[in-house]
Amino acid sequence: MANIASAKKRARQSEVRRLRNKMRRSAMRTQLKKVIHAIEQGDRDKAQAAYQDAARILDVSANRGIIHKNKAARHKSRLNARILQMGA
């Protein structure tokens, strides 16, 4: 454990940020699963609605540094491609 006051504060801040990032990452993964579940059920309208929410959460996560911007783009691209395949 840190002895210096500033190091103690930094440890507290790091823990709060870790828990906040964990919460946001979990919410992001949950939203991705909702899209995938809707795709597997074959419900295109539900999948598109879930995709809109997932895309927003992915962008927010990327901007906040939770995930890399390319990872967010990759997820959005792959999910959108799967939704478009449903209509074909």
Distance bins in CASP14 RR format, pairs under 12 A and 6 or more apart:
PFRMAT RR
TARGET T0000
AUTHOR 0000-0000-0000
RMODE 2
METHOD distances of the structure
MODEL  1
1 7 0 0 0 0 1 0 0 0 0 0 0
1 8 1 0 0 1 0 0 0 0 0 0 0
1 10 0 0 0 0 0 1 0 0 0 0 0
1 11 1 0 0 1 0 0 0 0 0 0 0
1 12 0 0 0 0 0 1 0 0 0 0 0
2 8 1 0 1 0 0 0 0 0 0 0 0
2 9 0 0 0 0 1 0 0 0 0 0 0
2 10 1 0 0 1 0 0 0 0 0 0 0
2 11 1 0 1 0 0 0 0 0 0 0 0
2 12 0 0 0 0 1 0 0 0 0 0 0
2 13 0 0 0 0 0 1 0 0 0 0 0
2 14 0 0 0 0 0 1 0 0 0 0 0
2 15 0 0 0 0 0 1 0 0 0 0 0
3 11 0 0 0 0 0 1 0 0 0 0 0
4 10 0 0 0 0 1 0 0 0 0 0 0
4 11 0 0 0 0 0 1 0 0 0 0 0
5 11 0 0 0 0 0 1 0 0 0 0 0
5 12 0 0 0 0 0 1 0 0 0 0 0
6 12 0 0 0 0 0 1 0 0 0 0 0
6 13 0 0 0 0 0 1 0 0 0 0 0
7 13 0 0 0 0 0 1 0 0 0 0 0
7 14 0 0 0 0 0 1 0 0 0 0 0
8 14 0 0 0 0 0 1 0 0 0 0 0
8 15 0 0 0 0 0 1 0 0 0 0 0
9 15 0 0 0 0 0 1 0 0 0 0 0
9 16 0 0 0 0 0 1 0 0 0 0 0
10 16 0 0 0 0 0 1 0 0 0 0 0
10 17 0 0 0 0 0 1 0 0 0 0 0
11 17 0 0 0 0 0 1 0 0 0 0 0
11 18 0 0 0 0 0 1 0 0 0 0 0
12 18 0 0 0 0 0 1 0 0 0 0 0
12 19 0 0 0 0 0 1 0 0 0 0 0
13 19 0 0 0 0 0 1 0 0 0 0 0
13 20 0 0 0 0 0 1 0 0 0 0 0
14 20 0 0 0 0 0 1 0 0 0 0 0
14 21 0 0 0 0 0 1 0 0 0 0 0
15 21 0 0 0 0 0 1 0 0 0 0 0
15 22 0 0 0 0 0 1 0 0 0 0 0
16 22 0 0 0 0 0 1 0 0 0 0 0
16 23 0 0 0 0 0 1 0 0 0 0 0
17 23 0 0 0 0 0 1 0 0 0 0 0
17 24 0 0 0 0 0 1 0 0 0 0 0
17 64 0 0 0 0 0 1 0 0 0 0 0
17 65 0 0 0 0 0 1 0 0 0 0 0
17 66 0 0 0 0 0 1 0 0 0 0 0
18 24 0 0 0 0 0 1 0 0 0 0 0
18 25 0 0 0 0 0 1 0 0 0 0 0
18 66 0 0 0 0 0 1 0 0 0 0 0
19 25 0 0 0 0 0 1 0 0 0 0 0
19 26 0 0 0 0 0 1 0 0 0 0 0
20 26 0 0 0 0 0 1 0 0 0 0 0
20 27 0 0 0 0 0 1 0 0 0 0 0
20 61 0 0 0 0 0 1 0 0 0 0 0
20 64 0 0 0 0 1 0 0 0 0 0 0
20 65 0 0 0 0 0 1 0 0 0 0 0
20 66 0 0 0 0 1 0 0 0 0 0 0
21 27 0 0 0 0 0 1 0 0 0 0 0
21 28 0 0 0 0 0 1 0 0 0 0 0
21 61 0 0 0 0 1 0 0 0 0 0 0
21 64 0 0 0 0 1 0 0 0 0 0 0
21 65 0 0 0 0 1 0 0 0 0 0 0
21 66 1 0 1 0 0 0 0 0 0 0 0
21 67 0 0 0 0 1 0 0 0 0 0 0
22 28 0 0 0 0 0 1 0 0 0 0 0
22 29 0 0 0 0 0 1 0 0 0 0 0
22 66 0 0 0 0 1 0 0 0 0 0 0
23 29 0 0 0 0 0 1 0 0 0 0 0
23 30 0 0 0 0 0 1 0 0 0 0 0
23 57 0 0 0 0 0 1 0 0 0 0 0
23 61 0 0 0 0 0 1 0 0 0 0 0
23 64 0 0 0 0 0 1 0 0 0 0 0
23 66 0 0 0 0 1 0 0 0 0 0 0
24 30 0 0 0 0 0 1 0 0 0 0 0
24 31 0 0 0 0 0 1 0 0 0 0 0
24 57 0 0 0 0 1 0 0 0 0 0 0
24 58 0 0 0 0 0 1 0 0 0 0 0
24 60 1 0 0 1 0 0 0 0 0 0 0
24 61 1 0 0 1 0 0 0 0 0 0 0
24 62 0 0 0 0 0 1 0 0 0 0 0
24 63 0 0 0 0 0 1 0 0 0 0 0
24 64 1 0 0 1 0 0 0 0 0 0 0
24 65 0 0 0 0 1 0 0 0 0 0 0
24 66 1 0 1 0 0 0 0 0 0 0 0
24 67 0 0 0 0 1 0 0 0 0 0 0
25 31 0 0 0 0 0 1 0 0 0 0 0
25 32 0 0 0 0 0 1 0 0 0 0 0
25 57 0 0 0 0 0 1 0 0 0 0 0
25 58 0 0 0 0 0 1 0 0 0 0 0
25 60 0 0 0 0 0 1 0 0 0 0 0
25 61 1 0 0 1 0 0 0 0 0 0 0
25 62 0 0 0 0 0 1 0 0 0 0 0
25 64 0 0 0 0 0 1 0 0 0 0 0
25 65 0 0 0 0 0 1 0 0 0 0 0
25 66 1 0 1 0 0 0 0 0 0 0 0
25 67 1 0 0 1 0 0 0 0 0 0 0
25 71 0 0 0 0 0 1 0 0 0 0 0
26 32 0 0 0 0 0 1 0 0 0 0 0
26 33 0 0 0 0 0 1 0 0 0 0 0
26 57 0 0 0 0 0 1 0 0 0 0 0
26 61 0 0 0 0 0 1 0 0 0 0 0
26 66 0 0 0 0 0 1 0 0 0 0 0
27 33 0 0 0 0 0 1 0 0 0 0 0
27 34 0 0 0 0 0 1 0 0 0 0 0
27 53 0 0 0 0 0 1 0 0 0 0 0
27 54 0 0 0 0 0 1 0 0 0 0 0
27 56 0 0 0 0 0 1 0 0 0 0 0
27 57 1 0 0 1 0 0 0 0 0 0 0
27 58 0 0 0 0 0 1 0 0 0 0 0
27 60 0 0 0 0 1 0 0 0 0 0 0
27 61 0 0 0 0 1 0 0 0 0 0 0
27 64 0 0 0 0 0 1 0 0 0 0 0
27 66 0 0 0 0 1 0 0 0 0 0 0
28 34 0 0 0 0 0 1 0 0 0 0 0
28 35 0 0 0 0 0 1 0 0 0 0 0
28 53 0 0 0 0 0 1 0 0 0 0 0
28 54 1 0 0 1 0 0 0 0 0 0 0
28 55 0 0 0 0 0 1 0 0 0 0 0
28 56 0 0 0 0 0 1 0 0 0 0 0
28 57 1 0 1 0 0 0 0 0 0 0 0
28 58 1 0 0 1 0 0 0 0 0 0 0
28 59 0 0 0 0 0 1 0 0 0 0 0
28 60 0 0 0 0 1 0 0 0 0 0 0
28 61 1 0 1 0 0 0 0 0 0 0 0
28 62 0 0 0 0 1 0 0 0 0 0 0
28 64 0 0 0 0 0 1 0 0 0 0 0
28 65 0 0 0 0 0 1 0 0 0 0 0
28 66 1 0 0 1 0 0 0 0 0 0 0
28 67 1 0 0 1 0 0 0 0 0 0 0
28 71 0 0 0 0 0 1 0 0 0 0 0
28 72 0 0 0 0 1 0 0 0 0 0 0
28 75 0 0 0 0 1 0 0 0 0 0 0
28 76 0 0 0 0 0 1 0 0 0 0 0
29 35 0 0 0 0 0 1 0 0 0 0 0
29 36 0 0 0 0 0 1 0 0 0 0 0
29 54 0 0 0 0 1 0 0 0 0 0 0
29 57 0 0 0 0 1 0 0 0 0 0 0
29 58 0 0 0 0 0 1 0 0 0 0 0
29 61 0 0 0 0 0 1 0 0 0 0 0
29 66 0 0 0 0 0 1 0 0 0 0 0
29 67 0 0 0 0 0 1 0 0 0 0 0
29 75 0 0 0 0 0 1 0 0 0 0 0
30 36 0 0 0 0 0 1 0 0 0 0 0
30 37 0 0 0 0 0 1 0 0 0 0 0
30 50 0 0 0 0 0 1 0 0 0 0 0
30 53 0 0 0 0 0 1 0 0 0 0 0
30 54 0 0 0 0 1 0 0 0 0 0 0
30 57 0 0 0 0 1 0 0 0 0 0 0
31 37 0 0 0 0 0 1 0 0 0 0 0
31 38 0 0 0 0 0 1 0 0 0 0 0
31 49 0 0 0 0 0 1 0 0 0 0 0
31 50 1 0 0 1 0 0 0 0 0 0 0
31 51 0 0 0 0 1 0 0 0 0 0 0
31 52 0 0 0 0 0 1 0 0 0 0 0
31 53 1 0 1 0 0 0 0 0 0 0 0
31 54 1 0 1 0 0 0 0 0 0 0 0
31 55 0 0 0 0 1 0 0 0 0 0 0
31 56 0 0 0 0 1 0 0 0 0 0 0
31 57 1 0 1 0 0 0 0 0 0 0 0
31 58 0 0 0 0 1 0 0 0 0 0 0
31 59 0 0 0 0 0 1 0 0 0 0 0
31 60 0 0 0 0 0 1 0 0 0 0 0
31 61 0 0 0 0 1 0 0 0 0 0 0
31 75 0 0 0 0 0 1 0 0 0 0 0
31 76 0 0 0 0 0 1 0 0 0 0 0
31 79 0 0 0 0 0 1 0 0 0 0 0
32 38 0 0 0 0 0 1 0 0 0 0 0
32 39 0 0 0 0 0 1 0 0 0 0 0
32 47 0 0 0 0 0 1 0 0 0 0 0
32 50 0 0 0 0 1 0 0 0 0 0 0
32 51 0 0 0 0 1 0 0 0 0 0 0
32 53 0 0 0 0 0 1 0 0 0 0 0
32 54 1 0 1 0 0 0 0 0 0 0 0
32 55 0 0 0 0 0 1 0 0 0 0 0
32 57 0 0 0 0 1 0 0 0 0 0 0
32 58 0 0 0 0 1 0 0 0 0 0 0
32 61 0 0 0 0 0 1 0 0 0 0 0
32 67 0 0 0 0 0 1 0 0 0 0 0
32 71 0 0 0 0 0 1 0 0 0 0 0
32 72 0 0 0 0 0 1 0 0 0 0 0
32 74 0 0 0 0 0 1 0 0 0 0 0
32 75 1 0 0 1 0 0 0 0 0 0 0
32 76 0 0 0 0 0 1 0 0 0 0 0
32 78 0 0 0 0 0 1 0 0 0 0 0
32 79 1 0 0 1 0 0 0 0 0 0 0
32 82 0 0 0 0 0 1 0 0 0 0 0
33 39 0 0 0 0 0 1 0 0 0 0 0
33 40 0 0 0 0 0 1 0 0 0 0 0
33 50 0 0 0 0 1 0 0 0 0 0 0
33 53 0 0 0 0 0 1 0 0 0 0 0
33 54 0 0 0 0 1 0 0 0 0 0 0
33 57 0 0 0 0 0 1 0 0 0 0 0
33 75 0 0 0 0 0 1 0 0 0 0 0
33 79 0 0 0 0 0 1 0 0 0 0 0
34 40 0 0 0 0 0 1 0 0 0 0 0
34 41 0 0 0 0 0 1 0 0 0 0 0
34 43 0 0 0 0 0 1 0 0 0 0 0
34 46 0 0 0 0 1 0 0 0 0 0 0
34 47 0 0 0 0 1 0 0 0 0 0 0
34 48 0 0 0 0 0 1 0 0 0 0 0
34 49 0 0 0 0 1 0 0 0 0 0 0
34 50 1 0 1 0 0 0 0 0 0 0 0
34 51 0 0 0 0 1 0 0 0 0 0 0
34 52 0 0 0 0 0 1 0 0 0 0 0
34 53 1 0 0 1 0 0 0 0 0 0 0
34 54 1 0 0 1 0 0 0 0 0 0 0
34 57 0 0 0 0 0 1 0 0 0 0 0
34 79 0 0 0 0 0 1 0 0 0 0 0
35 41 0 0 0 0 0 1 0 0 0 0 0
35 42 0 0 0 0 0 1 0 0 0 0 0
35 43 0 0 0 0 0 1 0 0 0 0 0
35 44 0 0 0 0 0 1 0 0 0 0 0
35 46 0 0 0 0 1 0 0 0 0 0 0
35 47 1 0 0 1 0 0 0 0 0 0 0
35 48 0 0 0 0 1 0 0 0 0 0 0
35 49 0 0 0 0 1 0 0 0 0 0 0
35 50 1 0 1 0 0 0 0 0 0 0 0
35 51 1 0 1 0 0 0 0 0 0 0 0
35 52 0 0 0 0 1 0 0 0 0 0 0
35 53 0 0 0 0 1 0 0 0 0 0 0
35 54 1 0 1 0 0 0 0 0 0 0 0
35 55 0 0 0 0 1 0 0 0 0 0 0
35 57 0 0 0 0 0 1 0 0 0 0 0
35 58 0 0 0 0 0 1 0 0 0 0 0
35 75 0 0 0 0 1 0 0 0 0 0 0
35 76 0 0 0 0 0 1 0 0 0 0 0
35 78 0 0 0 0 0 1 0 0 0 0 0
35 79 1 0 1 0 0 0 0 0 0 0 0
35 80 0 0 0 0 1 0 0 0 0 0 0
35 81 0 0 0 0 0 1 0 0 0 0 0
35 82 0 0 0 0 1 0 0 0 0 0 0
35 83 1 0 0 1 0 0 0 0 0 0 0
35 86 0 0 0 0 0 1 0 0 0 0 0
36 42 0 0 0 0 0 1 0 0 0 0 0
36 43 0 0 0 0 0 1 0 0 0 0 0
36 46 0 0 0 0 0 1 0 0 0 0 0
36 47 0 0 0 0 1 0 0 0 0 0 0
36 50 0 0 0 0 1 0 0 0 0 0 0
36 51 0 0 0 0 0 1 0 0 0 0 0
36 54 0 0 0 0 1 0 0 0 0 0 0
36 75 0 0 0 0 0 1 0 0 0 0 0
36 78 0 0 0 0 0 1 0 0 0 0 0
36 79 1 0 0 1 0 0 0 0 0 0 0
36 82 0 0 0 0 1 0 0 0 0 0 0
36 83 0 0 0 0 0 1 0 0 0 0 0
37 43 0 0 0 0 1 0 0 0 0 0 0
37 46 0 0 0 0 1 0 0 0 0 0 0
37 47 0 0 0 0 1 0 0 0 0 0 0
37 50 0 0 0 0 1 0 0 0 0 0 0
37 51 0 0 0 0 0 1 0 0 0 0 0
37 54 0 0 0 0 0 1 0 0 0 0 0
37 79 0 0 0 0 0 1 0 0 0 0 0
37 82 0 0 0 0 0 1 0 0 0 0 0
38 44 0 0 0 0 1 0 0 0 0 0 0
38 45 0 0 0 0 1 0 0 0 0 0 0
38 46 1 0 1 0 0 0 0 0 0 0 0
38 47 1 1 0 0 0 0 0 0 0 0 0
38 48 0 0 0 0 1 0 0 0 0 0 0
38 49 0 0 0 0 1 0 0 0 0 0 0
38 50 1 0 1 0 0 0 0 0 0 0 0
38 51 0 0 0 0 1 0 0 0 0 0 0
38 52 0 0 0 0 0 1 0 0 0 0 0
38 53 0 0 0 0 0 1 0 0 0 0 0
38 54 0 0 0 0 0 1 0 0 0 0 0
38 79 0 0 0 0 0 1 0 0 0 0 0
38 82 0 0 0 0 0 1 0 0 0 0 0
38 83 0 0 0 0 1 0 0 0 0 0 0
38 86 0 0 0 0 1 0 0 0 0 0 0
39 45 0 0 0 0 0 1 0 0 0 0 0
39 46 0 0 0 0 1 0 0 0 0 0 0
39 47 1 0 1 0 0 0 0 0 0 0 0
39 48 0 0 0 0 1 0 0 0 0 0 0
39 50 0 0 0 0 1 0 0 0 0 0 0
39 51 0 0 0 0 1 0 0 0 0 0 0
39 54 0 0 0 0 0 1 0 0 0 0 0
39 78 0 0 0 0 0 1 0 0 0 0 0
39 79 1 0 0 1 0 0 0 0 0 0 0
39 80 0 0 0 0 0 1 0 0 0 0 0
39 81 0 0 0 0 0 1 0 0 0 0 0
39 82 1 0 1 0 0 0 0 0 0 0 0
39 83 1 0 0 1 0 0 0 0 0 0 0
39 84 0 0 0 0 0 1 0 0 0 0 0
39 85 0 0 0 0 1 0 0 0 0 0 0
39 86 1 0 0 1 0 0 0 0 0 0 0
39 87 0 0 0 0 0 1 0 0 0 0 0
40 46 0 0 0 0 0 1 0 0 0 0 0
40 47 0 0 0 0 1 0 0 0 0 0 0
40 50 0 0 0 0 0 1 0 0 0 0 0
40 82 0 0 0 0 1 0 0 0 0 0 0
40 83 0 0 0 0 0 1 0 0 0 0 0
40 86 0 0 0 0 0 1 0 0 0 0 0
41 47 0 0 0 0 1 0 0 0 0 0 0
41 50 0 0 0 0 0 1 0 0 0 0 0
41 86 0 0 0 0 0 1 0 0 0 0 0
42 48 0 0 0 0 0 1 0 0 0 0 0
42 50 0 0 0 0 0 1 0 0 0 0 0
42 82 0 0 0 0 0 1 0 0 0 0 0
42 83 0 0 0 0 1 0 0 0 0 0 0
42 85 0 0 0 0 0 1 0 0 0 0 0
42 86 1 0 0 1 0 0 0 0 0 0 0
42 87 0 0 0 0 1 0 0 0 0 0 0
43 49 0 0 0 0 1 0 0 0 0 0 0
43 50 0 0 0 0 1 0 0 0 0 0 0
43 51 0 0 0 0 0 1 0 0 0 0 0
43 83 0 0 0 0 0 1 0 0 0 0 0
43 86 0 0 0 0 1 0 0 0 0 0 0
43 87 0 0 0 0 0 1 0 0 0 0 0
44 50 0 0 0 0 0 1 0 0 0 0 0
44 51 0 0 0 0 0 1 0 0 0 0 0
44 82 0 0 0 0 0 1 0 0 0 0 0
44 83 1 0 0 1 0 0 0 0 0 0 0
44 84 0 0 0 0 1 0 0 0 0 0 0
44 85 0 0 0 0 0 1 0 0 0 0 0
44 86 1 0 1 0 0 0 0 0 0 0 0
44 87 1 0 0 1 0 0 0 0 0 0 0
44 88 0 0 0 0 0 1 0 0 0 0 0
45 51 0 0 0 0 0 1 0 0 0 0 0
45 52 0 0 0 0 0 1 0 0 0 0 0
45 83 0 0 0 0 0 1 0 0 0 0 0
45 86 0 0 0 0 0 1 0 0 0 0 0
45 87 0 0 0 0 0 1 0 0 0 0 0
46 52 0 0 0 0 0 1 0 0 0 0 0
46 53 0 0 0 0 0 1 0 0 0 0 0
46 83 0 0 0 0 0 1 0 0 0 0 0
46 86 0 0 0 0 0 1 0 0 0 0 0
47 53 0 0 0 0 0 1 0 0 0 0 0
47 54 0 0 0 0 1 0 0 0 0 0 0
47 79 0 0 0 0 1 0 0 0 0 0 0
47 80 0 0 0 0 1 0 0 0 0 0 0
47 81 0 0 0 0 0 1 0 0 0 0 0
47 82 0 0 0 0 1 0 0 0 0 0 0
47 83 1 0 1 0 0 0 0 0 0 0 0
47 84 0 0 0 0 0 1 0 0 0 0 0
47 85 0 0 0 0 0 1 0 0 0 0 0
47 86 1 0 0 1 0 0 0 0 0 0 0
47 87 0 0 0 0 0 1 0 0 0 0 0
48 54 0 0 0 0 0 1 0 0 0 0 0
48 55 0 0 0 0 0 1 0 0 0 0 0
48 79 0 0 0 0 0 1 0 0 0 0 0
48 80 0 0 0 0 1 0 0 0 0 0 0
48 82 0 0 0 0 0 1 0 0 0 0 0
48 83 1 0 0 1 0 0 0 0 0 0 0
48 84 0 0 0 0 1 0 0 0 0 0 0
48 86 0 0 0 0 1 0 0 0 0 0 0
48 87 0 0 0 0 0 1 0 0 0 0 0
49 55 0 0 0 0 0 1 0 0 0 0 0
49 56 0 0 0 0 0 1 0 0 0 0 0
49 83 0 0 0 0 0 1 0 0 0 0 0
50 56 0 0 0 0 0 1 0 0 0 0 0
50 57 0 0 0 0 0 1 0 0 0 0 0
50 79 0 0 0 0 1 0 0 0 0 0 0
50 80 0 0 0 0 0 1 0 0 0 0 0
50 82 0 0 0 0 0 1 0 0 0 0 0
50 83 0 0 0 0 1 0 0 0 0 0 0
51 57 0 0 0 0 0 1 0 0 0 0 0
51 58 0 0 0 0 1 0 0 0 0 0 0
51 75 0 0 0 0 0 1 0 0 0 0 0
51 76 0 0 0 0 1 0 0 0 0 0 0
51 77 0 0 0 0 0 1 0 0 0 0 0
51 78 0 0 0 0 0 1 0 0 0 0 0
51 79 1 0 1 0 0 0 0 0 0 0 0
51 80 1 0 0 1 0 0 0 0 0 0 0
51 81 0 0 0 0 0 1 0 0 0 0 0
51 82 0 0 0 0 1 0 0 0 0 0 0
51 83 1 0 1 0 0 0 0 0 0 0 0
51 84 0 0 0 0 0 1 0 0 0 0 0
51 86 0 0 0 0 0 1 0 0 0 0 0
52 58 0 0 0 0 0 1 0 0 0 0 0
52 59 0 0 0 0 0 1 0 0 0 0 0
52 76 0 0 0 0 0 1 0 0 0 0 0
52 79 0 0 0 0 0 1 0 0 0 0 0
52 80 0 0 0 0 0 1 0 0 0 0 0
52 83 0 0 0 0 0 1 0 0 0 0 0
53 59 0 0 0 0 0 1 0 0 0 0 0
53 60 0 0 0 0 0 1 0 0 0 0 0
53 76 0 0 0 0 0 1 0 0 0 0 0
53 79 0 0 0 0 0 1 0 0 0 0 0
54 60 0 0 0 0 0 1 0 0 0 0 0
54 61 0 0 0 0 0 1 0 0 0 0 0
54 72 0 0 0 0 1 0 0 0 0 0 0
54 75 1 0 0 1 0 0 0 0 0 0 0
54 76 1 0 0 1 0 0 0 0 0 0 0
54 78 0 0 0 0 0 1 0 0 0 0 0
54 79 1 0 0 1 0 0 0 0 0 0 0
54 80 0 0 0 0 1 0 0 0 0 0 0
54 82 0 0 0 0 0 1 0 0 0 0 0
54 83 0 0 0 0 0 1 0 0 0 0 0
55 61 0 0 0 0 0 1 0 0 0 0 0
55 62 0 0 0 0 0 1 0 0 0 0 0
55 72 0 0 0 0 1 0 0 0 0 0 0
55 73 0 0 0 0 0 1 0 0 0 0 0
55 75 0 0 0 0 1 0 0 0 0 0 0
55 76 1 0 1 0 0 0 0 0 0 0 0
55 77 0 0 0 0 0 1 0 0 0 0 0
55 78 0 0 0 0 0 1 0 0 0 0 0
55 79 0 0 0 0 1 0 0 0 0 0 0
55 80 0 0 0 0 1 0 0 0 0 0 0
55 83 0 0 0 0 0 1 0 0 0 0 0
56 62 0 0 0 0 0 1 0 0 0 0 0
56 63 0 0 0 0 0 1 0 0 0 0 0
56 72 0 0 0 0 0 1 0 0 0 0 0
56 76 0 0 0 0 0 1 0 0 0 0 0
57 63 0 0 0 0 0 1 0 0 0 0 0
57 64 0 0 0 0 0 1 0 0 0 0 0
57 66 0 0 0 0 1 0 0 0 0 0 0
57 67 0 0 0 0 0 1 0 0 0 0 0
57 72 0 0 0 0 1 0 0 0 0 0 0
57 75 0 0 0 0 0 1 0 0 0 0 0
57 76 0 0 0 0 0 1 0 0 0 0 0
57 79 0 0 0 0 0 1 0 0 0 0 0
58 64 0 0 0 0 0 1 0 0 0 0 0
58 65 0 0 0 0 0 1 0 0 0 0 0
58 66 0 0 0 0 1 0 0 0 0 0 0
58 67 1 0 0 1 0 0 0 0 0 0 0
58 68 0 0 0 0 0 1 0 0 0 0 0
58 69 0 0 0 0 1 0 0 0 0 0 0
58 70 0 0 0 0 0 1 0 0 0 0 0
58 71 0 0 0 0 1 0 0 0 0 0 0
58 72 1 0 1 0 0 0 0 0 0 0 0
58 73 0 0 0 0 1 0 0 0 0 0 0
58 74 0 0 0 0 1 0 0 0 0 0 0
58 75 1 0 1 0 0 0 0 0 0 0 0
58 76 1 0 1 0 0 0 0 0 0 0 0
58 77 0 0 0 0 0 1 0 0 0 0 0
58 78 0 0 0 0 0 1 0 0 0 0 0
58 79 0 0 0 0 1 0 0 0 0 0 0
58 80 0 0 0 0 0 1 0 0 0 0 0
59 65 0 0 0 0 0 1 0 0 0 0 0
59 66 0 0 0 0 0 1 0 0 0 0 0
59 67 0 0 0 0 0 1 0 0 0 0 0
59 69 0 0 0 0 1 0 0 0 0 0 0
59 71 0 0 0 0 0 1 0 0 0 0 0
59 72 1 0 0 1 0 0 0 0 0 0 0
59 73 0 0 0 0 1 0 0 0 0 0 0
59 75 0 0 0 0 0 1 0 0 0 0 0
59 76 0 0 0 0 1 0 0 0 0 0 0
60 66 0 0 0 0 1 0 0 0 0 0 0
60 67 0 0 0 0 0 1 0 0 0 0 0
60 69 0 0 0 0 0 1 0 0 0 0 0
60 72 0 0 0 0 1 0 0 0 0 0 0
61 67 1 0 1 0 0 0 0 0 0 0 0
61 68 0 0 0 0 1 0 0 0 0 0 0
61 69 0 0 0 0 1 0 0 0 0 0 0
61 71 0 0 0 0 1 0 0 0 0 0 0
61 72 1 0 0 1 0 0 0 0 0 0 0
61 73 0 0 0 0 0 1 0 0 0 0 0
61 75 0 0 0 0 1 0 0 0 0 0 0
61 76 0 0 0 0 0 1 0 0 0 0 0
62 68 1 0 0 1 0 0 0 0 0 0 0
62 69 1 0 1 0 0 0 0 0 0 0 0
62 70 0 0 0 0 1 0 0 0 0 0 0
62 71 1 0 0 1 0 0 0 0 0 0 0
62 72 1 1 0 0 0 0 0 0 0 0 0
62 73 0 0 0 0 1 0 0 0 0 0 0
62 74 0 0 0 0 0 1 0 0 0 0 0
62 75 0 0 0 0 1 0 0 0 0 0 0
62 76 0 0 0 0 1 0 0 0 0 0 0
63 69 0 0 0 0 1 0 0 0 0 0 0
63 72 0 0 0 0 1 0 0 0 0 0 0
64 72 0 0 0 0 0 1 0 0 0 0 0
65 71 0 0 0 0 0 1 0 0 0 0 0
65 72 0 0 0 0 1 0 0 0 0 0 0
66 72 0 0 0 0 1 0 0 0 0 0 0
67 73 0 0 0 0 0 1 0 0 0 0 0
67 74 0 0 0 0 1 0 0 0 0 0 0
67 75 0 0 0 0 1 0 0 0 0 0 0
67 76 0 0 0 0 0 1 0 0 0 0 0
68 74 0 0 0 0 1 0 0 0 0 0 0
68 75 0 0 0 0 0 1 0 0 0 0 0
69 75 0 0 0 0 0 1 0 0 0 0 0
69 76 0 0 0 0 0 1 0 0 0 0 0
70 76 0 0 0 0 0 1 0 0 0 0 0
70 77 0 0 0 0 0 1 0 0 0 0 0
71 77 0 0 0 0 0 1 0 0 0 0 0
71 78 0 0 0 0 0 1 0 0 0 0 0
72 78 0 0 0 0 0 1 0 0 0 0 0
72 79 0 0 0 0 0 1 0 0 0 0 0
73 79 0 0 0 0 0 1 0 0 0 0 0
73 80 0 0 0 0 0 1 0 0 0 0 0
74 80 0 0 0 0 0 1 0 0 0 0 0
74 81 0 0 0 0 0 1 0 0 0 0 0
75 81 0 0 0 0 0 1 0 0 0 0 0
75 82 0 0 0 0 0 1 0 0 0 0 0
76 82 0 0 0 0 0 1 0 0 0 0 0
76 83 0 0 0 0 0 1 0 0 0 0 0
77 83 0 0 0 0 0 1 0 0 0 0 0
77 84 0 0 0 0 0 1 0 0 0 0 0
78 84 0 0 0 0 0 1 0 0 0 0 0
78 85 0 0 0 0 0 1 0 0 0 0 0
79 85 0 0 0 0 0 1 0 0 0 0 0
79 86 0 0 0 0 0 1 0 0 0 0 0
80 86 0 0 0 0 0 1 0 0 0 0 0
81 87 0 0 0 0 0 1 0 0 0 0 0
81 88 0 0 0 0 0 1 0 0 0 0 0
82 88 0 0 0 0 0 1 0 0 0 0 0
END
